[in-house]
Amino acid sequence: MVLEDFGASLNDEVRELVKTIVNRTVSMGNLIDDLLRLSKNSMQELIIKPVDMTTLSREITERLASEGQYRNVEFRVVELPKAIGDRSLIAQVLENLLSNAVKFTRKVERPIISVGSVADGKDNIYFVKDNGVGFDVKYVGTIFDVFQRLHSSKEFEGTGVGLAIVEQIITKHGGRVWADSKEGKGTTFYFSLPKP
């Protein structure tokens, strides 16, 4: 309201200070939302049903692709095996992984994000792969910790809670989540879910 009502009469320094307050307030609100989501997920009872992973992945990628800032991203979703689990929570996993992939391919000239699967014995293994900035794999053991960030918040926005939510949901389903990455070459996040 200060910026809208008095922005023209504020000097540049005051205007920047008010913008900083607004940006930090939005960041704090996002952090609180993520922490509440993490807490809620830990208490939420699973509604276990067969999940069409292909349809779910395409719904999320189509929605992301329709948002103006992501129009240059090429999303590739192949036919995926069905899983069994809580559809709304699995959607949250895909949403977090795909949003991260979009974020970390922002500086790539031709961003490509793929959703696929690999064969395994008792579980289905799914992956979200990007050709973004990647990270040093020596940090792979800590990326699922709350507030763990491998890139500065000035470079890439985020609260540092998204991957902790992913791990919490997948673990709650009896699965596991892991990642492979190479700096400057992209990242692949894998997660397993029970077969129907």
Backbone as ProteinMPNN parsed JSONL, in Angstrom:
{"seq_chain_A": "MVLEDFGASLNDEVRELVKTIVNRTVSMGNLIDDLLRLSKNSMQELIIKPVDMTTLSREITERLASEGQYRNVEFRVVELPKAIGDRSLIAQVLENLLSNAVKFTRKVERPIISVGSVADGKDNIYFVKDNGVGFDVKYVGTIFDVFQRLHSSKEFEGTGVGLAIVEQIITKHGGRVWADSKEGKGTTFYFSLPKP", "coords_chain_A": {"N_chain_A": [[0.829, -1.201, 0.0], [1.972, 1.2, 0.75], [3.847, 1.556, -1.312], [2.1, 1.676, -3.519], [0.391, 3.864, -2.894], [2.091, 5.963, -2.117], [4.393, 5.753, -3.558], [5.41, 7.366, -5.702], [6.125, 9.699, -4.418], [8.183, 8.996, -2.757], [11.683, 8.935, -2.042], [14.422, 7.421, -3.906], [15.994, 5.726, -2.253], [14.328, 5.164, -0.005], [12.189, 3.955, -1.334], [13.44, 1.627, -2.296], [14.041, 0.406, 0.149], [11.45, -0.138, 1.123], [10.627, -1.927, -0.868], [12.403, -4.016, -0.316], [11.467, -4.798, 2.212], [8.915, -5.74, 1.47], [9.633, -7.886, -0.266], [11.044, -9.573, 1.5], [9.056, -10.157, 3.327], [7.252, -11.606, 1.742], [8.924, -13.809, 1.174], [9.215, -14.837, 3.785], [6.559, -15.531, 4.292], [6.235, -17.578, 2.375], [8.081, -19.433, 3.403], [6.893, -20.051, 5.895], [4.504, -21.206, 4.97], [5.578, -23.486, 3.67], [6.762, -24.834, 5.85], [4.489, -25.354, 7.387], [3.19, -27.068, 5.611], [4.994, -29.203, 5.612], [4.729, -30.044, 8.264], [1.977, -30.696, 8.315], [1.891, -32.774, 6.426], [3.246, -34.786, 7.802], [1.405, -35.615, 9.654], [-0.806, -36.273, 8.212], [-3.127, -38.685, 7.138], [-2.619, -41.327, 4.885], [-4.288, -41.721, 1.774], [-4.673, -44.38, 0.094], [-4.5, -45.374, -3.201], [-4.631, -46.617, -6.625], [-2.5, -44.795, -8.815], [-2.421, -42.889, -11.679], [0.371, -42.186, -13.096], [1.304, -41.062, -15.459], [-0.792, -39.389, -16.423], [-1.011, -37.647, -14.216], [1.57, -36.457, -14.164], [1.556, -35.176, -16.648], [-0.555, -33.368, -16.303], [0.547, -31.596, -14.42], [2.892, -30.673, -15.741], [1.742, -29.473, -17.996], [0.293, -27.412, -16.825], [2.388, -25.907, -15.689], [3.741, -25.243, -18.062], [1.906, -23.543, -19.207], [2.089, -21.245, -17.789], [3.333, -18.024, -18.088], [6.128, -17.444, -17.571], [7.385, -19.859, -17.923], [7.222, -20.73, -20.512], [9.211, -21.262, -22.408], [10.317, -23.655, -21.716], [10.955, -27.011, -22.47], [8.981, -29.676, -21.917], [9.111, -33.128, -21.369], [7.267, -35.956, -21.208], [7.032, -39.302, -20.78], [5.225, -42.431, -21.275], [4.264, -43.684, -18.215], [4.607, -46.18, -15.64], [1.838, -47.206, -13.592], [1.355, -46.242, -10.174], [0.979, -46.895, -6.65], [-0.585, -45.099, -4.14], [-1.005, -42.007, -2.283], [-2.681, -39.776, -4.095], [-2.784, -36.91, -4.011], [-0.595, -36.229, -2.424], [1.509, -37.368, -3.859], [1.3, -35.821, -6.115], [2.201, -33.443, -5.037], [4.88, -34.075, -4.645], [5.77, -34.385, -7.329], [5.179, -31.806, -8.252], [6.932, -30.22, -6.67], [9.462, -31.246, -7.495], [9.404, -30.782, -10.272], [9.03, -27.991, -10.336], [11.408, -27.187, -9.128], [13.194, -28.117, -11.079], [12.49, -26.45, -13.21], [13.213, -23.985, -12.111], [16.009, -24.268, -11.814], [16.863, -24.502, -14.399], [16.621, -22.116, -15.525], [18.66, -20.42, -16.465], [19.574, -21.67, -18.669], [19.915, -21.957, -22.174], [18.251, -23.571, -23.798], [16.027, -25.046, -22.125], [15.312, -28.313, -20.986], [13.149, -30.602, -19.594], [12.574, -33.722, -18.297], [10.297, -36.369, -17.573], [10.317, -39.585, -16.439], [10.725, -43.176, -16.194], [12.333, -46.017, -14.68], [13.031, -49.502, -14.875], [12.462, -51.734, -12.151], [12.624, -54.16, -9.493], [10.559, -54.725, -7.175], [9.398, -52.221, -6.799], [8.236, -49.221, -8.481], [10.304, -47.011, -10.207], [10.664, -43.615, -10.598], [11.618, -40.64, -12.375], [12.746, -37.216, -12.469], [14.273, -35.214, -14.657], [16.659, -32.728, -15.507], [18.371, -30.226, -17.508], [19.86, -28.318, -16.212], [21.67, -26.133, -13.915], [22.819, -27.918, -12.108], [24.659, -29.641, -9.438], [27.38, -30.173, -7.119], [28.056, -33.513, -6.529], [29.026, -34.316, -4.075], [27.53, -33.14, -2.141], [25.167, -34.477, -2.075], [24.141, -35.995, 0.01], [23.025, -34.226, 1.784], [21.031, -32.685, 0.651], [18.329, -33.153, 1.073], [17.734, -32.252, 3.544], [16.054, -30.058, 5.833], [16.055, -26.61, 5.14], [18.424, -26.748, 3.734], [20.457, -25.487, 1.282], [22.001, -25.317, -1.86], [22.625, -23.336, -3.55], [22.795, -19.775, -3.64], [20.22, -17.648, -2.238], [19.897, -15.328, -3.599], [20.645, -15.949, -6.13], [18.972, -18.126, -6.859], [15.627, -18.389, -6.015], [13.765, -19.611, -3.145], [12.819, -21.724, -0.336], [14.216, -23.736, 0.886], [12.946, -25.968, 1.828], [11.465, -27.582, 0.176], [12.613, -30.024, -0.958], [12.87, -31.521, 1.352], [10.214, -31.938, 1.957], [9.512, -33.533, -0.227], [11.105, -35.843, 0.301], [9.978, -36.612, 2.762], [7.326, -37.295, 2.047], [7.688, -39.39, 0.18], [9.083, -41.261, 1.743], [7.113, -41.78, 3.619], [5.406, -43.228, 2.048], [6.745, -45.572, 1.902], [8.798, -45.619, 0.158], [11.835, -44.469, -1.474], [14.088, -41.713, -2.044], [16.42, -40.155, -4.193], [19.318, -38.561, -5.699], [21.142, -37.601, -8.656], [23.76, -35.755, -10.039], [25.522, -33.274, -11.979], [27.703, -30.613, -12.024], [26.769, -27.871, -13.953], [25.661, -29.504, -15.855], [23.206, -30.54, -15.241], [20.539, -32.183, -13.325], [19.207, -35.186, -11.939], [16.451, -36.358, -10.277], [15.381, -39.123, -8.475], [12.706, -41.274, -7.471], [11.05, -43.814, -5.602], [8.086, -45.8, -5.706], [5.48, -47.943, -4.483], [4.369, -50.683, -6.55], [1.125, -51.107, -8.09]], "CA_chain_A": [[0.0, 0.0, 0.0], [2.874, 2.349, 0.781], [4.375, 1.738, -2.664], [1.019, 2.077, -4.42], [-0.179, 5.171, -2.564], [3.082, 7.031, -1.924], [5.614, 5.413, -4.284], [5.926, 8.476, -6.516], [6.669, 10.756, -3.563], [9.315, 8.477, -1.984], [12.963, 8.992, -2.747], [14.866, 6.101, -4.377], [16.479, 4.907, -1.142], [13.171, 4.707, 0.765], [11.442, 3.039, -2.2], [14.172, 0.347, -2.276], [13.864, -0.194, 1.473], [10.09, -0.686, 1.18], [10.635, -3.123, -1.734], [13.102, -5.063, 0.433], [10.527, -5.275, 3.242], [7.893, -6.528, 0.776], [10.238, -9.142, -0.732], [11.364, -10.44, 2.649], [7.78, -10.604, 3.892], [6.774, -12.671, 0.846], [9.785, -14.974, 1.422], [8.857, -15.407, 5.09], [5.256, -16.178, 4.12], [6.479, -18.846, 1.67], [8.745, -20.336, 4.337], [5.889, -20.506, 6.864], [3.626, -22.132, 4.236], [6.291, -24.751, 3.461], [6.907, -25.515, 7.141], [3.164, -25.874, 7.739], [2.959, -28.209, 4.721], [5.841, -30.282, 6.123], [4.096, -30.527, 9.495], [0.688, -31.316, 7.963], [2.155, -34.048, 5.752], [3.679, -35.798, 8.768], [0.243, -36.091, 10.4], [-1.885, -36.629, 7.294], [-3.307, -40.106, 6.849], [-2.551, -41.599, 3.45], [-5.431, -42.314, 1.075], [-3.943, -45.204, -0.868], [-5.243, -45.819, -4.384], [-3.781, -46.598, -7.816], [-2.266, -43.444, -9.334], [-1.973, -42.816, -13.069], [1.503, -41.266, -13.039], [1.417, -40.348, -16.731], [-1.782, -38.315, -16.41], [-0.648, -36.699, -13.17], [2.757, -35.717, -14.616], [1.173, -34.29, -17.757], [-1.363, -32.274, -15.752], [1.428, -30.625, -13.766], [3.765, -30.029, -16.728], [0.917, -28.599, -18.844], [-0.002, -26.203, -16.05], [3.625, -25.118, -15.63], [4.033, -24.726, -19.405], [0.954, -22.484, -19.549], [2.468, -20.031, -17.07], [4.161, -17.222, -18.984], [7.563, -17.489, -17.33], [7.934, -21.185, -18.226], [6.825, -21.117, -21.865], [10.327, -21.727, -23.233], [10.779, -24.957, -21.22], [10.417, -28.183, -23.163], [8.671, -30.773, -20.999], [8.955, -34.426, -22.015], [6.696, -36.961, -20.302], [6.776, -40.573, -21.464], [4.246, -43.276, -20.574], [4.816, -44.125, -16.933], [3.818, -47.218, -14.975], [0.992, -46.733, -12.495], [1.862, -46.474, -8.824], [-0.071, -46.919, -5.641], [-0.254, -44.122, -3.117], [-1.914, -40.89, -2.075], [-2.507, -38.967, -5.31], [-2.521, -35.495, -3.72], [0.777, -36.099, -1.922], [2.42, -37.653, -4.972], [1.258, -34.611, -6.94], [3.067, -32.472, -4.371], [6.256, -34.497, -4.957], [6.051, -34.009, -8.715], [5.144, -30.338, -8.324], [8.182, -29.702, -6.102], [10.602, -31.624, -8.33], [9.302, -30.079, -11.558], [9.27, -26.558, -10.092], [12.858, -27.055, -8.929], [13.841, -28.294, -12.381], [12.253, -25.208, -13.956], [14.012, -22.928, -11.491], [17.445, -24.451, -12.028], [17.177, -24.443, -15.838], [16.298, -20.75, -15.954], [19.787, -19.778, -17.15], [19.93, -22.506, -19.814], [19.326, -21.425, -23.408], [17.152, -24.447, -24.227], [15.744, -25.94, -20.998], [14.559, -29.546, -21.24], [12.839, -31.321, -18.356], [11.971, -35.013, -18.641], [9.745, -37.23, -16.526], [10.36, -40.943, -16.951], [10.819, -44.251, -15.199], [13.27, -47.115, -14.953], [12.524, -50.779, -14.347], [12.997, -52.219, -10.885], [11.933, -55.362, -9.069], [9.287, -54.637, -6.446], [8.856, -50.861, -6.842], [8.429, -48.427, -9.69], [11.22, -45.888, -9.994], [10.353, -42.497, -11.475], [12.637, -39.6, -12.29], [12.599, -35.889, -13.076], [15.632, -34.887, -15.123], [16.782, -31.421, -16.161], [19.694, -29.892, -18.042], [20.16, -27.043, -15.555], [22.976, -25.81, -13.343], [23.369, -29.064, -11.393], [25.389, -29.373, -8.198], [28.46, -31.106, -6.818], [27.439, -34.684, -5.888], [29.483, -34.526, -2.692], [26.497, -32.6, -1.256], [23.917, -35.202, -2.29], [23.662, -36.522, 1.282], [22.398, -33.197, 2.619], [20.06, -31.857, -0.074], [16.96, -33.395, 1.532], [17.591, -31.681, 4.882], [15.33, -28.791, 5.886], [16.853, -25.388, 5.009], [19.677, -26.97, 3.007], [20.476, -24.858, -0.041], [23.312, -25.407, -2.488], [22.795, -22.102, -4.32], [22.349, -18.633, -2.842], [18.839, -17.222, -2.486], [19.939, -14.228, -4.571], [20.77, -16.577, -7.444], [17.758, -18.91, -7.074], [14.705, -18.237, -4.896], [13.308, -20.856, -2.522], [12.85, -21.724, 1.127], [15.054, -24.811, 1.405], [12.085, -26.968, 2.466], [10.806, -28.388, -0.853], [13.134, -31.39, -1.079], [12.545, -32.214, 2.609], [8.816, -32.367, 1.788], [9.565, -34.664, -1.166], [11.608, -37.029, 1.006], [9.003, -37.001, 3.783], [6.173, -37.943, 1.401], [8.109, -40.663, -0.413], [9.382, -42.167, 2.86], [5.813, -42.154, 4.198], [4.858, -44.236, 1.141], [7.612, -46.751, 1.927], [9.762, -45.518, -0.94], [13.058, -43.719, -1.201], [14.37, -40.663, -3.018], [17.848, -39.866, -4.302], [19.613, -37.672, -6.822], [22.425, -37.656, -9.342], [23.922, -34.441, -10.647], [26.848, -32.833, -12.403], [27.687, -29.157, -12.145], [26.673, -27.357, -15.31], [25.101, -30.514, -16.769], [21.851, -30.904, -14.861], [20.259, -33.039, -12.173], [18.105, -36.145, -12.026], [15.911, -36.834, -9.002], [14.683, -40.396, -8.579], [11.934, -41.688, -6.3], [10.382, -45.097, -5.796], [6.743, -45.976, -5.133], [5.024, -49.33, -4.666], [3.546, -51.03, -7.708], [-0.256, -51.444, -7.703]], "C_chain_A": [[0.862, 1.249, 0.0], [3.417, 2.621, -0.617], [3.31, 2.231, -3.629], [0.565, 3.514, -4.167], [0.859, 6.297, -2.537], [4.37, 6.811, -2.718], [6.234, 6.561, -5.047], [6.576, 9.555, -5.656], [7.866, 10.292, -2.721], [10.609, 8.657, -2.776], [13.432, 7.569, -3.051], [15.292, 5.178, -3.238], [15.315, 4.335, -0.331], [12.362, 3.7, -0.046], [12.112, 1.651, -2.209], [14.032, -0.358, -0.935], [12.475, -0.826, 1.608], [9.991, -1.939, 0.314], [11.317, -4.291, -1.037], [12.194, -5.653, 1.501], [9.469, -6.167, 2.605], [8.459, -7.879, 0.36], [10.537, -10.096, 0.41], [10.092, -10.956, 3.329], [7.19, -11.735, 3.061], [7.59, -13.941, 1.075], [9.438, -15.643, 2.741], [7.509, -16.108, 5.013], [5.397, -17.52, 3.415], [7.126, -19.873, 2.581], [7.745, -20.904, 5.339], [4.941, -21.499, 6.199], [4.29, -23.491, 4.05], [6.453, -25.528, 4.766], [5.574, -26.085, 7.619], [2.822, -27.104, 6.9], [3.753, -29.427, 5.206], [5.212, -30.89, 7.373], [2.8, -31.265, 9.197], [0.898, -32.688, 7.329], [2.537, -35.143, 6.738], [2.494, -36.392, 9.517], [-0.871, -36.613, 9.491], [-1.929, -38.133, 7.042], [-3.323, -40.309, 5.343], [-3.856, -42.184, 2.94], [-4.835, -43.081, -0.1], [-4.873, -45.715, -1.96], [-4.255, -45.93, -5.538], [-3.689, -45.167, -8.364], [-1.745, -43.547, -10.761], [-0.885, -41.751, -13.139], [1.68, -40.469, -14.329], [0.481, -39.147, -16.75], [-1.405, -37.238, -15.406], [0.539, -35.836, -13.603], [2.405, -34.739, -15.723], [0.32, -33.126, -17.278], [-0.456, -31.182, -15.179], [2.317, -29.922, -14.794], [2.974, -29.097, -17.644], [0.57, -27.307, -18.115], [1.231, -25.309, -15.962], [3.936, -24.474, -16.977], [3.112, -23.569, -19.778], [1.262, -21.176, -18.831], [3.525, -19.299, -17.893], [5.656, -17.397, -18.815], [8.198, -18.83, -17.701], [7.685, -21.612, -19.667], [7.975, -21.643, -22.715], [10.878, -23.077, -22.779], [10.134, -26.064, -22.042], [10.238, -29.303, -22.14], [8.475, -32.046, -21.809], [8.458, -35.423, -20.978], [6.392, -38.202, -21.117], [5.676, -41.323, -20.711], [4.918, -43.855, -19.333], [3.972, -45.253, -16.355], [2.994, -46.61, -13.839], [1.672, -47.059, -11.172], [0.676, -46.638, -7.897], [0.355, -45.957, -4.54], [-1.328, -43.079, -2.986], [-1.688, -39.889, -3.206], [-2.14, -37.515, -5.003], [-1.099, -35.29, -3.21], [1.805, -36.387, -3.016], [2.441, -36.471, -5.94], [2.168, -33.535, -6.355], [4.543, -32.788, -4.642], [6.625, -34.05, -6.365], [6.094, -32.496, -8.888], [6.46, -29.749, -7.819], [9.371, -30.012, -7.005], [10.579, -30.89, -9.67], [9.548, -28.58, -11.397], [10.748, -26.293, -9.859], [13.593, -27.152, -10.258], [13.681, -27.039, -13.231], [13.167, -24.101, -13.428], [15.489, -23.054, -11.871], [17.835, -24.602, -13.499], [16.949, -23.04, -16.395], [17.414, -20.102, -16.766], [20.263, -20.574, -18.365], [19.215, -21.983, -21.053], [18.119, -22.249, -23.859], [16.848, -25.446, -23.11], [14.871, -27.126, -21.396], [14.391, -30.274, -19.908], [12.065, -32.574, -18.73], [11.439, -35.708, -17.403], [9.698, -38.626, -17.119], [10.416, -41.955, -15.831], [11.861, -45.255, -15.636], [12.732, -48.369, -14.285], [13.227, -51.135, -13.047], [12.163, -53.425, -10.466], [10.577, -55.122, -8.438], [8.64, -53.266, -6.493], [8.965, -50.296, -8.248], [9.361, -47.282, -9.344], [10.92, -44.839, -11.059], [11.487, -41.48, -11.363], [12.169, -38.31, -12.948], [14.013, -35.431, -13.384], [15.629, -33.524, -15.8], [18.209, -31.233, -16.686], [20.163, -28.547, -17.491], [21.546, -26.956, -14.965], [23.623, -26.985, -12.612], [24.033, -28.655, -10.087], [26.46, -30.439, -8.022], [27.87, -32.282, -6.028], [27.95, -34.947, -4.479], [28.464, -33.997, -1.677], [25.187, -33.385, -1.323], [23.325, -35.739, -0.982], [22.919, -35.513, 2.133], [21.251, -32.46, 1.94], [18.609, -32.053, 0.378], [16.73, -32.897, 2.959], [16.844, -30.352, 4.803], [16.335, -27.641, 5.914], [18.191, -25.593, 4.307], [19.557, -26.381, 1.609], [21.893, -24.962, -0.586], [23.627, -24.18, -3.34], [22.243, -20.953, -3.489], [20.914, -18.239, -3.213], [18.791, -16.036, -3.445], [19.99, -14.79, -5.987], [19.495, -17.337, -7.817], [16.881, -18.819, -5.836], [14.348, -19.612, -4.323], [13.487, -20.8, -1.025], [13.784, -22.777, 1.708], [14.255, -25.902, 2.098], [11.514, -27.953, 1.444], [11.296, -29.814, -0.954], [12.92, -32.198, 0.203], [11.109, -32.726, 2.555], [8.759, -33.576, 0.866], [9.999, -35.932, -0.441], [10.603, -37.53, 2.032], [7.843, -37.783, 3.169], [6.563, -39.312, 0.861], [8.421, -41.683, 0.68], [8.084, -42.667, 3.497], [5.124, -43.222, 3.347], [5.698, -45.517, 1.118], [8.64, -46.749, 0.809], [11.027, -44.807, -0.508], [13.272, -42.718, -2.325], [15.871, -40.392, -3.014], [18.086, -39.025, -5.551], [20.988, -37.97, -7.393], [22.582, -36.329, -10.074], [25.362, -34.216, -11.064], [26.774, -31.337, -12.621], [27.702, -28.731, -13.608], [26.024, -28.3, -16.305], [23.69, -30.954, -16.396], [21.772, -31.895, -13.712], [19.124, -33.988, -12.509], [17.723, -36.559, -10.613], [15.113, -38.097, -9.268], [13.853, -40.603, -7.322], [11.21, -42.989, -6.627], [9.038, -45.097, -5.092], [6.316, -47.423, -5.366], [4.242, -49.498, -5.956], [2.14, -51.363, -7.248], [-0.455, -52.947, -7.605]], "O_chain_A": [[0.538, 2.237, -0.659], [3.449, 3.768, -1.063], [3.574, 3.099, -4.462], [0.376, 4.286, -5.106], [0.556, 7.438, -2.886], [5.326, 7.574, -2.58], [7.454, 6.72, -5.044], [7.48, 10.252, -6.116], [8.495, 11.106, -2.045], [10.631, 8.548, -4.002], [12.886, 6.611, -2.502], [14.986, 3.986, -3.254], [15.316, 3.147, -0.006], [11.9, 2.697, 0.498], [11.43, 0.629, -2.139], [13.917, -1.582, -0.884], [12.343, -1.924, 2.147], [9.346, -2.911, 0.706], [10.865, -5.431, -1.15], [12.152, -6.871, 1.678], [9.156, -7.233, 3.135], [7.835, -8.912, 0.605], [10.305, -11.299, 0.294], [10.071, -12.074, 3.845], [6.686, -12.714, 3.611], [7.024, -15.031, 1.161], [9.371, -16.869, 2.819], [7.333, -17.171, 5.608], [4.756, -18.496, 3.805], [6.77, -21.051, 2.544], [7.747, -22.107, 5.603], [4.607, -22.525, 6.792], [3.655, -24.528, 4.246], [6.299, -26.749, 4.782], [5.533, -27.174, 8.191], [2.24, -28.064, 7.404], [3.241, -30.547, 5.207], [5.17, -32.112, 7.52], [2.546, -32.332, 9.755], [0.187, -33.644, 7.641], [2.19, -36.307, 6.533], [2.555, -37.536, 9.967], [-1.773, -37.313, 9.95], [-0.908, -38.765, 6.771], [-3.965, -39.553, 4.614], [-4.46, -43.037, 3.59], [-4.534, -42.508, -1.147], [-5.874, -46.382, -1.7], [-3.15, -45.396, -5.449], [-4.675, -44.429, -8.373], [-0.744, -44.217, -11.017], [-1.178, -40.559, -13.23], [2.151, -39.332, -14.298], [0.896, -38.029, -17.052], [-1.472, -36.047, -15.713], [0.514, -34.618, -13.429], [2.893, -33.609, -15.741], [0.452, -32.013, -17.787], [-0.668, -29.994, -15.424], [2.482, -28.703, -14.73], [3.477, -28.043, -18.032], [0.555, -26.234, -18.717], [1.135, -24.094, -16.14], [4.343, -23.314, -17.041], [3.488, -22.708, -20.574], [0.759, -20.12, -19.214], [4.5, -19.903, -18.34], [6.384, -17.489, -19.803], [9.422, -18.927, -17.784], [7.922, -22.772, -20.002], [7.739, -22.401, -23.656], [11.811, -23.595, -23.393], [8.927, -26.056, -22.281], [11.206, -29.809, -21.574], [7.762, -32.049, -22.813], [9.141, -35.701, -19.993], [5.582, -38.158, -22.044], [5.25, -40.896, -19.638], [6.0, -44.437, -19.406], [2.758, -45.284, -16.554], [3.401, -45.632, -13.212], [2.449, -48.008, -11.062], [-0.479, -46.532, -8.31], [1.492, -45.989, -4.069], [-2.431, -43.237, -3.509], [-0.646, -39.237, -3.273], [-1.273, -36.948, -5.667], [-0.465, -34.285, -3.531], [2.843, -35.73, -3.091], [3.482, -36.157, -6.517], [2.828, -32.804, -7.094], [5.353, -31.882, -4.842], [7.66, -33.418, -6.574], [6.955, -31.972, -9.595], [7.039, -28.876, -8.467], [10.2, -29.138, -7.256], [11.616, -30.43, -10.146], [10.207, -27.969, -12.238], [11.285, -25.293, -10.335], [14.501, -26.368, -10.533], [14.624, -26.612, -13.895], [13.804, -23.382, -14.196], [16.137, -22.063, -12.209], [19.008, -24.806, -13.81], [17.073, -22.814, -17.598], [17.137, -19.312, -17.669], [21.239, -20.198, -19.014], [18.044, -21.61, -20.988], [17.093, -21.696, -24.253], [17.349, -26.571, -23.136], [13.839, -26.971, -22.049], [15.361, -30.527, -19.193], [11.03, -32.503, -19.394], [12.04, -35.651, -16.33], [9.109, -38.834, -18.179], [10.185, -41.631, -14.666], [12.223, -45.333, -16.81], [12.059, -48.299, -13.257], [14.417, -50.874, -12.867], [11.102, -53.673, -11.039], [9.549, -55.296, -9.093], [7.438, -53.152, -6.25], [9.691, -50.821, -9.092], [9.215, -46.653, -8.296], [10.92, -45.127, -12.255], [12.223, -41.464, -10.376], [11.327, -38.308, -13.845], [14.842, -35.279, -12.487], [14.722, -33.2, -16.566], [19.12, -31.987, -16.345], [20.775, -27.747, -18.198], [22.481, -27.605, -15.433], [24.848, -27.045, -12.506], [23.983, -27.495, -9.679], [26.445, -31.473, -8.69], [27.257, -32.079, -4.98], [27.348, -35.739, -3.753], [28.516, -34.352, -0.499], [24.202, -32.999, -0.693], [22.11, -35.917, -0.892], [22.254, -35.886, 3.099], [20.559, -31.679, 2.594], [17.755, -31.212, 0.097], [15.653, -33.097, 3.52], [16.981, -29.61, 3.83], [17.338, -27.696, 6.625], [19.016, -24.68, 4.292], [18.659, -26.74, 0.848], [22.864, -24.726, 0.132], [24.758, -24.005, -3.796], [21.311, -21.149, -2.709], [20.458, -18.461, -4.335], [17.748, -15.768, -4.041], [19.454, -14.197, -6.924], [18.996, -17.218, -8.936], [17.327, -19.131, -4.732], [14.601, -20.642, -4.949], [14.206, -19.949, -0.5], [14.113, -22.724, 2.893], [14.811, -26.68, 2.872], [11.118, -29.057, 1.818], [10.484, -30.736, -1.031], [12.8, -33.422, 0.15], [10.816, -33.816, 3.047], [8.041, -34.537, 1.142], [9.347, -36.971, -0.55], [10.396, -38.737, 2.161], [7.427, -38.81, 3.705], [5.841, -40.288, 1.065], [8.056, -42.852, 0.552], [7.975, -43.836, 3.867], [4.348, -44.026, 3.864], [5.378, -46.449, 0.38], [9.28, -47.767, 0.545], [11.254, -44.576, 0.68], [12.713, -42.855, -3.413], [16.511, -40.398, -1.962], [17.178, -38.806, -6.353], [21.867, -38.508, -6.72], [21.624, -35.835, -10.667], [26.286, -34.868, -10.578], [25.888, -30.847, -13.321], [28.54, -29.175, -14.393], [25.851, -27.948, -17.471], [23.045, -31.67, -17.163], [22.783, -32.375, -13.2], [18.207, -33.65, -13.257], [18.555, -37.047, -9.848], [14.276, -38.139, -10.169], [14.237, -40.166, -6.237], [10.812, -43.232, -7.766], [8.865, -44.487, -4.036], [6.742, -48.053, -6.334], [3.544, -48.587, -6.401], [1.961, -51.851, -6.132], [-1.554, -53.404, -7.291]]}, "name": "protein", "num_of_chains": 1, "seq": "MVLEDFGASLNDEVRELVKTIVNRTVSMGNLIDDLLRLSKNSMQELIIKPVDMTTLSREITERLASEGQYRNVEFRVVELPKAIGDRSLIAQVLENLLSNAVKFTRKVERPIISVGSVADGKDNIYFVKDNGVGFDVKYVGTIFDVFQRLHSSKEFEGTGVGLAIVEQIITKHGGRVWADSKEGKGTTFYFSLPKP"}
